[in-house]
Amino acid sequence: MRYLKIENNQVLYLNSDEEWETIDKIDKNILLYLLNKIIEEDEFEMDEYKEALIGNKAHQIIYKNIYEKFNNLINDKTRFQDESRELYRDAFEKYQVES
């Protein structure tokens, strides 16, 4: 599902009510919501950052930073999941009920 898009020289994000809003209205709660979507969903999509497509300078700055951070998280998501599983595997095995 696409959560961040560039449209009509603006950057828009999909909020928790599934409505599109301009990125200059984003706050920490929405960022947390989007981060959770990256972690929970297999298909988190966002438009590639292209400065030439964004007419609003504030949108350029905000989206460039968010895009870079989110893209890094998406790329490292599998590694984080594997490390988490490995870290807690002993505890899972210790407390797992045999069936």
C-alpha positions in Angstrom: 0.0 0.0 0.0 1.3 3.5 -0.8 1.6 5.8 2.2 3.7 8.7 0.8 3.2 10.2 -2.7 4.2 13.2 -4.8 1.2 14.7 -6.6 0.7 18.2 -8.1 4.0 19.5 -6.8 3.2 18.5 -3.3 4.0 15.6 -1.0 1.1 13.8 0.6 0.9 11.1 3.3 -1.9 8.7 4.1 -3.0 9.2 7.7 -4.6 6.7 10.1 -8.1 7.7 8.8 -6.9 6.8 5.3 -7.1 10.4 4.1 -4.3 12.2 2.2 -2.8 15.2 3.9 0.1 17.5 2.9 3.4 16.5 4.5 3.8 19.9 6.2 1.1 18.8 8.6 2.9 15.6 9.7 3.5 15.2 13.4 5.2 12.6 15.7 2.0 10.5 16.0 1.8 10.2 12.2 5.5 9.3 12.0 5.0 6.6 14.6 1.9 5.3 12.7 3.9 5.2 9.5 6.9 3.5 11.2 4.6 0.8 12.5 3.2 0.3 9.0 6.7 -0.2 7.7 7.3 -2.9 10.4 3.9 -4.6 10.1 3.3 -4.6 6.4 5.2 -6.4 3.6 4.3 -3.8 1.0 4.9 -0.3 2.4 5.3 2.0 -0.6 6.3 5.6 -1.0 7.2 7.6 -4.1 10.9 8.1 -4.7 12.2 11.4 -3.6 12.7 13.6 -6.7 13.3 17.3 -5.9 12.2 18.4 -9.4 8.7 17.0 -8.8 8.1 18.9 -5.5 7.4 22.6 -5.9 7.2 23.5 -2.2 10.6 23.9 -0.6 9.3 22.9 2.9 7.9 19.7 1.4 11.3 19.0 -0.3 13.2 19.3 3.0 10.7 17.3 5.1 10.2 14.5 2.5 13.9 14.2 1.7 14.6 13.5 5.4 11.6 11.2 5.9 12.3 9.3 2.6 15.9 8.6 3.5 15.1 7.4 7.0 12.2 5.2 6.0 14.1 3.8 3.0 16.9 2.8 5.3 14.5 1.1 7.7 12.8 -0.7 4.8 16.1 -2.0 3.5 17.2 -3.1 7.0 13.9 -4.5 8.1 14.7 -8.2 7.4 18.0 -7.8 9.3 16.3 -6.2 12.3 13.7 -9.0 12.4 16.4 -11.7 12.2 18.4 -10.1 15.0 15.3 -9.8 17.2 14.4 -13.4 16.6 18.0 -14.5 17.4 18.1 -12.2 20.5 15.0 -13.7 22.0 15.2 -17.3 20.7 16.6 -18.7 23.9 13.8 -17.1 25.9 11.1 -18.4 23.5 12.5 -21.9 23.6 12.8 -21.9 27.4 9.2 -20.8 27.9 7.6 -22.5 25.0 4.9 -25.1 25.9 5.5 -28.4 24.3 2.6 -29.6 22.2 
